[in-house]
Amino acid sequence: MKTYTCELCGYVYNPGEGDPDNGIAPNTDFEDLPEDWVCPLCGASKEDFSAEETEEEEA
């Protein structure tokens, strides 16, 4: 599974968890987030996130 890390503050978006505090349901892929979605911690845009592979997928 991929997670997405904010390069500015380190917040990790996990698609399995979503972002319920901001109306994003669990199992919402990063690519399916609204274009105006921002990091809930620092307000960075989607362009400021980088994809990370979790160990589950590497195994």
C-alpha distance matrix in Angstrom:
0.0 3.8 6.6 10.1 13.1 16.7 18.8 21.9 21.2 17.9 16.5 12.8 11.5 8.7 8.5 8.7 11.8 13.2 16.4 19.0 21.7 21.7 21.4 17.8 16.7 13.6 11.0 12.3 10.4 11.5 13.6 15.3 16.5 20.2 21.6 23.6 20.7 21.0 19.6 21.0 22.2 23.9 24.1 22.4 21.5 18.2 19.5 19.4 15.6 13.7 10.0 8.6 6.3 5.8 8.2 6.7 5.5 8.8 10.8
3.8 0.0 3.8 6.7 9.8 13.3 15.3 18.5 18.2 15.0 13.9 10.3 9.2 7.5 7.8 9.5 12.0 12.5 15.2 18.3 20.6 20.2 20.3 16.7 16.5 13.9 11.6 11.8 9.2 9.1 11.4 13.7 14.4 18.0 18.9 20.8 18.1 18.1 16.7 18.5 19.7 20.9 21.0 19.0 18.1 14.8 15.9 15.7 11.9 9.9 6.3 5.5 4.7 5.9 9.4 9.4 7.9 10.2 13.1
6.6 3.8 0.0 3.8 6.6 10.1 12.5 15.4 14.7 11.6 10.2 6.6 5.8 4.9 6.7 9.0 10.2 10.5 12.6 15.9 17.8 17.5 18.2 14.9 15.2 12.9 11.6 11.4 9.4 8.4 11.5 13.5 13.2 16.7 17.6 18.8 15.8 15.3 13.4 15.1 16.0 17.4 17.7 16.0 15.6 12.7 14.2 13.4 9.6 8.4 5.8 5.3 6.5 6.9 10.7 11.2 10.8 12.8 15.6
10.1 6.7 3.8 0.0 3.8 6.7 9.2 12.0 11.9 9.4 8.2 5.5 5.0 6.6 8.4 11.5 11.9 11.2 12.3 16.0 17.2 16.3 17.6 14.6 15.8 14.3 13.4 12.2 10.0 7.5 10.4 12.9 11.9 14.9 15.1 16.1 13.3 12.3 10.5 12.9 13.7 14.4 14.6 12.5 12.1 9.4 10.7 9.6 5.8 5.4 4.5 5.8 8.7 10.0 13.7 14.8 14.2 15.7 18.8
13.1 9.8 6.6 3.8 0.0 3.8 6.1 8.7 8.4 5.8 5.6 4.4 6.3 8.8 11.5 14.2 13.9 13.3 13.5 17.2 17.6 17.0 19.0 16.4 18.1 16.8 16.5 15.4 13.6 10.8 13.6 15.9 14.3 16.8 16.6 16.9 14.1 12.1 9.5 11.9 11.6 12.1 13.0 10.9 11.5 9.9 10.7 8.4 5.2 5.4 6.5 7.1 10.5 11.5 14.9 16.7 16.5 17.5 20.5
16.7 13.3 10.1 6.7 3.8 0.0 3.8 5.4 5.8 4.9 5.2 6.4 8.0 11.4 13.8 16.7 15.8 14.6 13.8 17.4 17.1 16.2 18.7 16.7 19.0 18.5 18.6 16.9 15.4 12.1 14.5 16.6 14.4 16.1 15.3 15.1 12.5 9.8 7.2 10.0 9.3 8.8 9.7 7.4 8.8 8.3 9.0 5.8 4.4 6.6 9.2 10.5 14.1 15.3 18.7 20.5 20.3 21.2 24.3
18.8 15.3 12.5 9.2 6.1 3.8 0.0 3.8 6.0 5.9 8.1 9.5 11.6 14.7 17.1 20.0 19.4 18.3 17.6 21.2 20.7 19.7 22.3 20.4 22.8 22.1 22.0 20.3 18.4 15.0 16.9 19.5 17.4 18.9 17.5 17.3 15.3 12.5 10.2 13.1 11.8 10.4 11.6 8.7 10.2 10.1 9.3 5.7 5.6 6.8 10.2 11.4 15.1 16.7 19.8 22.1 21.7 22.0 25.2
21.9 18.5 15.4 12.0 8.7 5.4 3.8 0.0 3.8 6.2 8.3 11.0 13.1 16.6 19.1 21.9 20.7 19.3 17.9 21.2 20.1 19.1 22.2 20.9 23.6 23.4 23.8 22.0 20.6 17.1 19.1 21.2 18.6 19.6 18.1 17.1 15.2 11.8 9.4 11.9 9.8 7.6 9.4 7.2 10.0 11.2 10.8 7.0 8.3 10.4 13.7 14.9 18.6 19.8 22.8 25.1 25.0 25.5 28.5
21.2 18.2 14.7 11.9 8.4 5.8 6.0 3.8 0.0 3.8 5.7 9.1 11.8 15.1 18.1 20.4 18.8 17.8 16.2 19.3 18.0 17.7 20.9 19.8 22.3 21.9 22.8 21.4 20.5 17.4 20.0 21.7 18.9 20.2 19.4 18.1 15.6 12.1 8.9 10.2 7.4 6.6 9.5 8.6 11.8 12.8 13.4 9.8 9.9 11.9 14.5 15.0 18.4 18.9 21.8 23.9 24.4 25.1 27.8
17.9 15.0 11.6 9.4 5.8 4.9 5.9 6.2 3.8 0.0 3.8 6.3 9.6 12.4 15.7 17.8 16.5 16.1 15.2 18.5 17.8 17.9 20.7 19.0 21.0 20.0 20.6 19.6 18.5 15.8 18.7 20.6 18.3 20.2 19.8 19.1 16.2 13.2 9.7 11.1 9.0 9.4 11.9 10.7 13.1 13.1 13.8 10.4 9.0 10.1 12.0 11.8 15.0 15.2 18.0 20.2 20.8 21.4 24.1
16.5 13.9 10.2 8.2 5.6 5.2 8.1 8.3 5.7 3.8 0.0 3.8 6.6 9.6 12.8 14.8 13.1 12.6 11.4 14.6 14.1 14.3 17.0 15.4 17.3 16.5 17.4 16.5 16.0 13.5 16.7 18.0 15.5 17.5 17.8 16.9 13.6 11.0 7.3 8.1 6.9 8.5 10.5 10.0 12.0 11.8 13.6 10.8 9.0 10.7 12.0 12.1 15.0 14.9 18.0 19.5 20.2 21.5 24.0
12.8 10.3 6.6 5.5 4.4 6.4 9.5 11.0 9.1 6.3 3.8 0.0 3.8 6.2 9.6 11.5 10.4 10.4 10.4 13.8 14.3 14.5 16.5 14.1 15.5 14.0 14.4 13.9 13.1 11.1 14.6 16.1 14.1 16.9 17.5 17.4 13.9 12.1 9.0 10.0 10.0 11.8 13.1 12.2 13.2 11.9 13.8 11.6 8.7 9.5 9.6 9.3 11.8 11.5 14.7 15.9 16.6 18.1 20.6
11.5 9.2 5.8 5.0 6.3 8.0 11.6 13.1 11.8 9.6 6.6 3.8 0.0 3.8 6.3 8.9 7.9 7.0 7.6 11.2 12.4 12.1 13.5 10.7 12.0 10.7 11.0 10.1 9.6 7.8 11.5 12.5 10.7 13.7 14.8 15.1 11.5 10.7 8.4 9.5 10.9 12.8 13.0 12.2 12.3 10.4 13.0 11.9 8.8 9.9 9.4 10.1 12.1 12.0 15.6 16.0 16.2 18.4 20.9
8.7 7.5 4.9 6.6 8.8 11.4 14.7 16.6 15.1 12.4 9.6 6.2 3.8 0.0 3.8 5.4 5.4 6.1 8.3 11.3 13.4 13.6 14.2 11.0 11.0 8.6 8.5 8.8 8.6 8.3 12.0 12.7 11.8 15.3 17.0 17.7 14.2 14.0 12.1 12.6 14.2 16.4 16.7 16.0 15.8 13.4 16.0 15.2 11.8 12.0 10.3 10.1 10.9 10.1 13.4 13.1 13.6 16.3 18.3
8.5 7.8 6.7 8.4 11.5 13.8 17.1 19.1 18.1 15.7 12.8 9.6 6.3 3.8 0.0 3.8 5.4 4.9 8.3 10.9 13.7 13.4 13.0 9.3 8.7 6.4 5.1 5.3 5.2 6.4 9.7 9.8 9.7 13.4 15.6 16.8 13.6 14.4 13.5 14.2 16.5 18.5 18.0 17.3 16.3 13.6 16.3 16.4 13.1 13.4 11.3 11.8 12.2 11.9 15.1 14.1 13.9 17.0 19.0
8.7 9.5 9.0 11.5 14.2 16.7 20.0 21.9 20.4 17.8 14.8 11.5 8.9 5.4 3.8 0.0 3.8 5.8 9.4 11.0 14.2 14.7 13.9 10.6 8.8 5.2 4.4 7.0 8.1 10.1 13.2 12.8 12.9 16.4 19.0 20.0 16.7 17.5 16.3 16.3 18.5 21.0 20.9 20.5 19.8 17.3 20.1 20.0 16.6 16.6 14.2 14.0 13.5 12.2 14.8 13.0 13.6 17.0 18.3
11.8 12.0 10.2 11.9 13.9 15.8 19.4 20.7 18.8 16.5 13.1 10.4 7.9 5.4 5.4 3.8 0.0 3.8 6.5 7.8 10.8 11.9 11.6 8.8 7.5 4.5 6.4 8.1 10.0 11.2 14.6 13.8 12.9 16.0 18.7 19.0 15.4 15.9 14.4 13.6 15.8 18.7 18.8 19.0 18.9 16.9 20.1 19.5 16.5 17.2 15.6 15.4 15.7 14.2 16.9 15.6 16.6 19.8 21.1
13.2 12.5 10.5 11.2 13.3 14.6 18.3 19.3 17.8 16.1 12.6 10.4 7.0 6.1 4.9 5.8 3.8 0.0 3.8 6.0 9.0 9.0 8.5 5.4 5.2 4.1 6.1 5.8 8.1 8.8 12.0 10.8 9.4 12.3 15.1 15.3 11.8 12.8 11.9 11.4 14.3 16.8 16.2 16.5 16.0 14.1 17.5 17.4 14.8 16.1 14.9 15.7 16.6 15.9 19.1 18.0 18.4 21.6 23.3
16.4 15.2 12.6 12.3 13.5 13.8 17.6 17.9 16.2 15.2 11.4 10.4 7.6 8.3 8.3 9.4 6.5 3.8 0.0 3.8 5.5 5.6 6.4 4.7 6.4 7.1 9.7 8.7 10.9 10.5 13.6 12.3 9.8 11.8 14.4 13.7 10.0 10.5 9.6 8.3 11.4 14.1 13.4 14.5 14.4 13.5 17.1 16.7 14.7 16.8 16.4 17.4 19.0 18.4 21.6 21.0 21.6 24.5 26.4
19.0 18.3 15.9 16.0 17.2 17.4 21.2 21.2 19.3 18.5 14.6 13.8 11.2 11.3 10.9 11.0 7.8 6.0 3.8 0.0 3.8 5.3 4.9 5.0 5.7 7.3 10.8 10.4 13.4 13.7 16.5 14.5 12.2 13.7 16.7 15.7 12.4 13.2 12.7 10.5 13.6 16.6 15.9 17.5 17.5 16.9 20.6 20.3 18.5 20.6 20.1 21.0 22.2 21.3 24.3 23.3 24.1 27.2 28.8
21.7 20.6 17.8 17.2 17.6 17.1 20.7 20.1 18.0 17.8 14.1 14.3 12.4 13.4 13.7 14.2 10.8 9.0 5.5 3.8 0.0 3.8 5.8 7.4 9.3 11.0 14.4 13.6 16.2 15.7 18.5 16.7 13.8 14.5 17.0 15.2 12.0 12.1 11.5 8.5 11.4 14.4 13.8 16.2 16.8 16.9 20.6 19.9 18.7 21.3 21.5 22.4 24.1 23.3 26.4 25.8 26.8 29.6 31.3
21.7 20.2 17.5 16.3 17.0 16.2 19.7 19.1 17.7 17.9 14.3 14.5 12.1 13.6 13.4 14.7 11.9 9.0 5.6 5.3 3.8 0.0 3.8 5.7 8.9 11.4 14.1 12.3 14.6 13.8 16.1 14.1 10.9 11.0 13.5 11.5 8.6 9.4 9.9 7.7 11.3 13.5 12.0 14.2 14.1 14.4 18.1 18.0 17.1 20.0 20.4 22.0 23.9 23.7 27.0 26.6 27.0 29.8 31.9
21.4 20.3 18.2 17.6 19.0 18.7 22.3 22.2 20.9 20.7 17.0 16.5 13.5 14.2 13.0 13.9 11.6 8.5 6.4 4.9 5.8 3.8 0.0 3.8 6.3 9.6 12.3 10.6 13.6 13.6 15.5 12.9 10.3 10.5 13.7 12.5 10.0 11.9 12.8 11.2 14.9 17.1 15.3 17.0 16.3 15.9 19.7 20.1 18.9 21.5 21.4 23.0 24.5 24.2 27.5 26.6 26.8 29.9 31.8
17.8 16.7 14.9 14.6 16.4 16.7 20.4 20.9 19.8 19.0 15.4 14.1 10.7 11.0 9.3 10.6 8.8 5.4 4.7 5.0 7.4 5.7 3.8 0.0 3.8 6.7 8.8 6.9 9.8 10.2 12.3 9.8 7.6 9.1 12.5 12.2 9.3 11.4 12.0 11.2 14.8 17.0 15.3 16.3 15.2 14.0 17.7 18.3 16.5 18.7 18.1 19.7 21.0 20.9 24.2 23.1 23.2 26.3 28.3
16.7 16.5 15.2 15.8 18.1 19.0 22.8 23.6 22.3 21.0 17.3 15.5 12.0 11.0 8.7 8.8 7.5 5.2 6.4 5.7 9.3 8.9 6.3 3.8 0.0 3.8 6.4 6.0 9.7 11.3 13.4 10.8 9.9 11.9 15.5 15.7 12.9 15.0 15.2 14.3 17.7 20.2 18.9 19.6 18.6 16.9 20.5 21.1 18.8 20.4 19.2 20.3 21.0 20.4 23.3 21.8 22.0 25.4 26.9
13.6 13.9 12.9 14.3 16.8 18.5 22.1 23.4 21.9 20.0 16.5 14.0 10.7 8.6 6.4 5.2 4.5 4.1 7.1 7.3 11.0 11.4 9.6 6.7 3.8 0.0 3.8 5.5 8.8 10.9 13.5 11.7 11.3 14.2 17.4 18.0 14.9 16.4 15.9 15.3 18.2 20.9 20.1 20.5 19.6 17.5 20.9 21.1 18.4 19.3 17.6 18.1 18.2 17.2 20.0 18.2 18.6 22.1 23.4
11.0 11.6 11.6 13.4 16.5 18.6 22.0 23.8 22.8 20.6 17.4 14.4 11.0 8.5 5.1 4.4 6.4 6.1 9.7 10.8 14.4 14.1 12.3 8.8 6.4 3.8 0.0 3.8 6.2 9.3 11.4 10.0 10.8 14.1 17.1 18.5 15.6 17.4 17.1 17.3 20.1 22.4 21.5 21.2 19.8 17.1 20.1 20.8 17.7 18.1 15.8 16.4 16.2 15.6 18.3 16.3 16.1 19.7 21.1
12.3 11.8 11.4 12.2 15.4 16.9 20.3 22.0 21.4 19.6 16.5 13.9 10.1 8.8 5.3 7.0 8.1 5.8 8.7 10.4 13.6 12.3 10.6 6.9 6.0 5.5 3.8 0.0 3.8 6.5 8.3 6.4 7.0 10.4 13.4 14.9 12.3 14.5 14.8 15.5 18.6 20.4 18.9 18.5 16.7 14.0 17.1 18.2 15.5 16.4 14.6 16.1 16.5 16.7 19.9 18.4 17.7 21.1 23.0
10.4 9.2 9.4 10.0 13.6 15.4 18.4 20.6 20.5 18.5 16.0 13.1 9.6 8.6 5.2 8.1 10.0 8.1 10.9 13.4 16.2 14.6 13.6 9.8 9.7 8.8 6.2 3.8 0.0 3.8 5.3 5.2 6.8 10.5 12.6 14.8 12.5 14.4 14.7 16.2 18.9 20.3 18.8 17.6 15.6 12.3 14.8 16.1 13.3 13.6 11.6 13.4 13.9 14.7 18.1 16.9 15.6 18.7 21.1
11.5 9.1 8.4 7.5 10.8 12.1 15.0 17.1 17.4 15.8 13.5 11.1 7.8 8.3 6.4 10.1 11.2 8.8 10.5 13.7 15.7 13.8 13.6 10.2 11.3 10.9 9.3 6.5 3.8 0.0 3.8 5.3 5.4 9.0 10.2 12.3 10.0 11.4 11.7 13.8 16.4 17.2 15.7 14.1 12.0 8.6 11.1 12.4 9.7 10.4 9.2 11.7 13.3 14.7 18.3 17.9 16.6 19.2 22.0
13.6 11.4 11.5 10.4 13.6 14.5 16.9 19.1 20.0 18.7 16.7 14.6 11.5 12.0 9.7 13.2 14.6 12.0 13.6 16.5 18.5 16.1 15.5 12.3 13.4 13.5 11.4 8.3 5.3 3.8 0.0 3.8 5.6 8.3 9.0 12.1 10.9 12.9 14.1 16.6 19.2 19.5 17.5 15.6 12.7 9.1 11.0 13.3 11.3 11.9 10.8 13.9 15.2 17.2 20.7 20.3 18.4 20.9 23.8
15.3 13.7 13.5 12.9 15.9 16.6 19.5 21.2 21.7 20.6 18.0 16.1 12.5 12.7 9.8 12.8 13.8 10.8 12.3 14.5 16.7 14.1 12.9 9.8 10.8 11.7 10.0 6.4 5.2 5.3 3.8 0.0 3.8 6.4 8.5 11.3 10.1 13.0 14.6 16.4 19.5 20.2 17.9 16.8 13.9 11.0 13.5 15.8 14.0 15.1 14.1 16.8 18.0 19.4 22.9 22.0 20.4 23.3 25.9
16.5 14.4 13.2 11.9 14.3 14.4 17.4 18.6 18.9 18.3 15.5 14.1 10.7 11.8 9.7 12.9 12.9 9.4 9.8 12.2 13.8 10.9 10.3 7.6 9.9 11.3 10.8 7.0 6.8 5.4 5.6 3.8 0.0 3.8 6.4 8.2 6.4 9.4 11.2 12.8 16.1 16.8 14.3 13.6 11.0 8.6 11.9 13.7 12.3 14.3 14.1 16.8 18.6 19.8 23.4 22.9 21.7 24.5 27.2
20.2 18.0 16.7 14.9 16.8 16.1 18.9 19.6 20.2 20.2 17.5 16.9 13.7 15.3 13.4 16.4 16.0 12.3 11.8 13.7 14.5 11.0 10.5 9.1 11.9 14.2 14.1 10.4 10.5 9.0 8.3 6.4 3.8 0.0 3.8 5.4 5.3 9.0 11.9 13.4 16.8 16.9 13.9 13.5 10.6 9.2 12.3 14.5 14.1 16.6 17.0 20.0 22.0 23.4 27.1 26.7 25.5 28.2 30.9
21.6 18.9 17.6 15.1 16.6 15.3 17.5 18.1 19.4 19.8 17.8 17.5 14.8 17.0 15.6 19.0 18.7 15.1 14.4 16.7 17.0 13.5 13.7 12.5 15.5 17.4 17.1 13.4 12.6 10.2 9.0 8.5 6.4 3.8 0.0 3.8 5.6 8.5 11.7 14.0 17.0 16.2 12.9 11.9 8.4 7.4 9.8 12.5 12.9 15.5 16.6 20.0 22.4 24.3 28.0 28.0 26.6 28.9 32.0
23.6 20.8 18.8 16.1 16.9 15.1 17.3 17.1 18.1 19.1 16.9 17.4 15.1 17.7 16.8 20.0 19.0 15.3 13.7 15.7 15.2 11.5 12.5 12.2 15.7 18.0 18.5 14.9 14.8 12.3 12.1 11.3 8.2 5.4 3.8 0.0 3.8 6.3 10.1 11.8 14.7 13.9 10.3 10.2 7.4 8.1 10.8 12.6 13.6 16.8 18.3 21.5 24.2 25.7 29.5 29.7 28.6 30.9 33.9
20.7 18.1 15.8 13.3 14.1 12.5 15.3 15.2 15.6 16.2 13.6 13.9 11.5 14.2 13.6 16.7 15.4 11.8 10.0 12.4 12.0 8.6 10.0 9.3 12.9 14.9 15.6 12.3 12.5 10.0 10.9 10.1 6.4 5.3 5.6 3.8 0.0 3.8 7.0 8.6 11.8 11.7 8.6 8.8 6.8 6.9 10.5 11.5 11.6 14.8 16.1 18.9 21.5 22.7 26.4 26.6 25.9 28.2 31.1
21.0 18.1 15.3 12.3 12.1 9.8 12.5 11.8 12.1 13.2 11.0 12.1 10.7 14.0 14.4 17.5 15.9 12.8 10.5 13.2 12.1 9.4 11.9 11.4 15.0 16.4 17.4 14.5 14.4 11.4 12.9 13.0 9.4 9.0 8.5 6.3 3.8 0.0 3.8 6.1 8.6 8.0 5.0 5.3 4.8 6.3 9.5 9.3 9.9 13.5 15.4 17.9 21.0 22.0 25.7 26.3 25.9 27.9 30.9
19.6 16.7 13.4 10.5 9.5 7.2 10.2 9.4 8.9 9.7 7.3 9.0 8.4 12.1 13.5 16.3 14.4 11.9 9.6 12.7 11.5 9.9 12.8 12.0 15.2 15.9 17.1 14.8 14.7 11.7 14.1 14.6 11.2 11.9 11.7 10.1 7.0 3.8 0.0 3.8 5.5 5.7 4.6 5.0 6.4 7.5 10.4 8.8 8.7 12.2 14.1 16.0 19.1 19.8 23.3 24.2 24.2 26.0 28.8
21.0 18.5 15.1 12.9 11.9 10.0 13.1 11.9 10.2 11.1 8.1 10.0 9.5 12.6 14.2 16.3 13.6 11.4 8.3 10.5 8.5 7.7 11.2 11.2 14.3 15.3 17.3 15.5 16.2 13.8 16.6 16.4 12.8 13.4 14.0 11.8 8.6 6.1 3.8 0.0 3.8 6.1 5.9 8.2 9.9 11.1 14.1 12.6 12.2 15.5 17.0 18.3 21.1 21.2 24.6 25.2 25.7 27.7 30.2
22.2 19.7 16.0 13.7 11.6 9.3 11.8 9.8 7.4 9.0 6.9 10.0 10.9 14.2 16.5 18.5 15.8 14.3 11.4 13.6 11.4 11.3 14.9 14.8 17.7 18.2 20.1 18.6 18.9 16.4 19.2 19.5 16.1 16.8 17.0 14.7 11.8 8.6 5.5 3.8 0.0 3.8 6.1 8.2 11.1 12.8 15.1 12.6 12.6 15.6 17.5 18.5 21.5 21.4 24.6 25.8 26.5 28.1 30.5
23.9 20.9 17.4 14.4 12.1 8.8 10.4 7.6 6.6 9.4 8.5 11.8 12.8 16.4 18.5 21.0 18.7 16.8 14.1 16.6 14.4 13.5 17.1 17.0 20.2 20.9 22.4 20.4 20.3 17.2 19.5 20.2 16.8 16.9 16.2 13.9 11.7 8.0 5.7 6.1 3.8 0.0 3.8 5.7 9.2 11.7 13.3 10.7 11.8 15.1 17.7 19.1 22.5 23.0 26.3 27.7 28.1 29.4 32.2
24.1 21.0 17.7 14.6 13.0 9.7 11.6 9.4 9.5 11.9 10.5 13.1 13.0 16.7 18.0 20.9 18.8 16.2 13.4 15.9 13.8 12.0 15.3 15.3 18.9 20.1 21.5 18.9 18.8 15.7 17.5 17.9 14.3 13.9 12.9 10.3 8.6 5.0 4.6 5.9 6.1 3.8 0.0 3.8 6.5 9.5 11.4 9.9 11.4 15.1 17.7 19.7 23.1 24.0 27.5 28.6 28.6 30.2 33.1
22.4 19.0 16.0 12.5 10.9 7.4 8.7 7.2 8.6 10.7 10.0 12.2 12.2 16.0 17.3 20.5 19.0 16.5 14.5 17.5 16.2 14.2 17.0 16.3 19.6 20.5 21.2 18.5 17.6 14.1 15.6 16.8 13.6 13.5 11.9 10.2 8.8 5.3 5.0 8.2 8.2 5.7 3.8 0.0 3.8 6.8 7.9 6.1 8.2 11.9 14.9 17.2 20.8 22.1 25.7 27.1 26.6 28.0 31.1
21.5 18.1 15.6 12.1 11.5 8.8 10.2 10.0 11.8 13.1 12.0 13.2 12.3 15.8 16.3 19.8 18.9 16.0 14.4 17.5 16.8 14.1 16.3 15.2 18.6 19.6 19.8 16.7 15.6 12.0 12.7 13.9 11.0 10.6 8.4 7.4 6.8 4.8 6.4 9.9 11.1 9.2 6.5 3.8 0.0 3.8 5.4 5.6 7.6 11.2 13.9 16.9 20.3 22.0 25.7 26.8 25.9 27.4 30.7
18.2 14.8 12.7 9.4 9.9 8.3 10.1 11.2 12.8 13.1 11.8 11.9 10.4 13.4 13.6 17.3 16.9 14.1 13.5 16.9 16.9 14.4 15.9 14.0 16.9 17.5 17.1 14.0 12.3 8.6 9.1 11.0 8.6 9.2 7.4 8.1 6.9 6.3 7.5 11.1 12.8 11.7 9.5 6.8 3.8 0.0 3.8 5.3 5.6 8.8 10.8 14.1 17.3 19.2 23.0 23.8 22.6 24.3 27.6
19.5 15.9 14.2 10.7 10.7 9.0 9.3 10.8 13.4 13.8 13.6 13.8 13.0 16.0 16.3 20.1 20.1 17.5 17.1 20.6 20.6 18.1 19.7 17.7 20.5 20.9 20.1 17.1 14.8 11.1 11.0 13.5 11.9 12.3 9.8 10.8 10.5 9.5 10.4 14.1 15.1 13.3 11.4 7.9 5.4 3.8 0.0 3.8 5.5 7.9 10.7 14.2 17.5 20.0 23.6 24.9 23.4 24.5 28.1
19.4 15.7 13.4 9.6 8.4 5.8 5.7 7.0 9.8 10.4 10.8 11.6 11.9 15.2 16.4 20.0 19.5 17.4 16.7 20.3 19.9 18.0 20.1 18.3 21.1 21.1 20.8 18.2 16.1 12.4 13.3 15.8 13.7 14.5 12.5 12.6 11.5 9.3 8.8 12.6 12.6 10.7 9.9 6.1 5.6 5.3 3.8 0.0 3.8 6.8 10.3 13.1 16.7 18.9 22.4 24.1 23.0 23.9 27.4
15.6 11.9 9.6 5.8 5.2 4.4 5.6 8.3 9.9 9.0 9.0 8.7 8.8 11.8 13.1 16.6 16.5 14.8 14.7 18.5 18.7 17.1 18.9 16.5 18.8 18.4 17.7 15.5 13.3 9.7 11.3 14.0 12.3 14.1 12.9 13.6 11.6 9.9 8.7 12.2 12.6 11.8 11.4 8.2 7.6 5.6 5.5 3.8 0.0 3.8 6.8 9.5 13.1 15.2 18.8 20.3 19.3 20.3 23.7
13.7 9.9 8.4 5.4 5.4 6.6 6.8 10.4 11.9 10.1 10.7 9.5 9.9 12.0 13.4 16.6 17.2 16.1 16.8 20.6 21.3 20.0 21.5 18.7 20.4 19.3 18.1 16.4 13.6 10.4 11.9 15.1 14.3 16.6 15.5 16.8 14.8 13.5 12.2 15.5 15.6 15.1 15.1 11.9 11.2 8.8 7.9 6.8 3.8 0.0 3.8 6.5 10.1 12.7 16.1 17.9 16.6 17.2 20.7
10.0 6.3 5.8 4.5 6.5 9.2 10.2 13.7 14.5 12.0 12.0 9.6 9.4 10.3 11.3 14.2 15.6 14.9 16.4 20.1 21.5 20.4 21.4 18.1 19.2 17.6 15.8 14.6 11.6 9.2 10.8 14.1 14.1 17.0 16.6 18.3 16.1 15.4 14.1 17.0 17.5 17.7 17.7 14.9 13.9 10.8 10.7 10.3 6.8 3.8 0.0 3.8 6.8 9.7 13.1 14.5 12.9 13.8 17.3
8.6 5.5 5.3 5.8 7.1 10.5 11.4 14.9 15.0 11.8 12.1 9.3 10.1 10.1 11.8 14.0 15.4 15.7 17.4 21.0 22.4 22.0 23.0 19.7 20.3 18.1 16.4 16.1 13.4 11.7 13.9 16.8 16.8 20.0 20.0 21.5 18.9 17.9 16.0 18.3 18.5 19.1 19.7 17.2 16.9 14.1 14.2 13.1 9.5 6.5 3.8 0.0 3.8 6.4 9.6 11.6 10.5 10.9 14.3
6.3 4.7 6.5 8.7 10.5 14.1 15.1 18.6 18.4 15.0 15.0 11.8 12.1 10.9 12.2 13.5 15.7 16.6 19.0 22.2 24.1 23.9 24.5 21.0 21.0 18.2 16.2 16.5 13.9 13.3 15.2 18.0 18.6 22.0 22.4 24.2 21.5 21.0 19.1 21.1 21.5 22.5 23.1 20.8 20.3 17.3 17.5 16.7 13.1 10.1 6.8 3.8 0.0 3.8 6.6 8.2 6.8 7.2 10.6
5.8 5.9 6.9 10.0 11.5 15.3 16.7 19.8 18.9 15.2 14.9 11.5 12.0 10.1 11.9 12.2 14.2 15.9 18.4 21.3 23.3 23.7 24.2 20.9 20.4 17.2 15.6 16.7 14.7 14.7 17.2 19.4 19.8 23.4 24.3 25.7 22.7 22.0 19.8 21.2 21.4 23.0 24.0 22.1 22.0 19.2 20.0 18.9 15.2 12.7 9.7 6.4 3.8 0.0 3.8 5.4 5.8 6.8 9.2
8.2 9.4 10.7 13.7 14.9 18.7 19.8 22.8 21.8 18.0 18.0 14.7 15.6 13.4 15.1 14.8 16.9 19.1 21.6 24.3 26.4 27.0 27.5 24.2 23.3 20.0 18.3 19.9 18.1 18.3 20.7 22.9 23.4 27.1 28.0 29.5 26.4 25.7 23.3 24.6 24.6 26.3 27.5 25.7 25.7 23.0 23.6 22.4 18.8 16.1 13.1 9.6 6.6 3.8 0.0 3.8 5.4 5.0 6.2
6.7 9.4 11.2 14.8 16.7 20.5 22.1 25.1 23.9 20.2 19.5 15.9 16.0 13.1 14.1 13.0 15.6 18.0 21.0 23.3 25.8 26.6 26.6 23.1 21.8 18.2 16.3 18.4 16.9 17.9 20.3 22.0 22.9 26.7 28.0 29.7 26.6 26.3 24.2 25.2 25.8 27.7 28.6 27.1 26.8 23.8 24.9 24.1 20.3 17.9 14.5 11.6 8.2 5.4 3.8 0.0 3.8 5.6 5.6
5.5 7.9 10.8 14.2 16.5 20.3 21.7 25.0 24.4 20.8 20.2 16.6 16.2 13.6 13.9 13.6 16.6 18.4 21.6 24.1 26.8 27.0 26.8 23.2 22.0 18.6 16.1 17.7 15.6 16.6 18.4 20.4 21.7 25.5 26.6 28.6 25.9 25.9 24.2 25.7 26.5 28.1 28.6 26.6 25.9 22.6 23.4 23.0 19.3 16.6 12.9 10.5 6.8 5.8 5.4 3.8 0.0 3.8 5.5
8.8 10.2 12.8 15.7 17.5 21.2 22.0 25.5 25.1 21.4 21.5 18.1 18.4 16.3 17.0 17.0 19.8 21.6 24.5 27.2 29.6 29.8 29.9 26.3 25.4 22.1 19.7 21.1 18.7 19.2 20.9 23.3 24.5 28.2 28.9 30.9 28.2 27.9 26.0 27.7 28.1 29.4 30.2 28.0 27.4 24.3 24.5 23.9 20.3 17.2 13.8 10.9 7.2 6.8 5.0 5.6 3.8 0.0 3.8
10.8 13.1 15.6 18.8 20.5 24.3 25.2 28.5 27.8 24.1 24.0 20.6 20.9 18.3 19.0 18.3 21.1 23.3 26.4 28.8 31.3 31.9 31.8 28.3 26.9 23.4 21.1 23.0 21.1 22.0 23.8 25.9 27.2 30.9 32.0 33.9 31.1 30.9 28.8 30.2 30.5 32.2 33.1 31.1 30.7 27.6 28.1 27.4 23.7 20.7 17.3 14.3 10.6 9.2 6.2 5.6 5.5 3.8 0.0
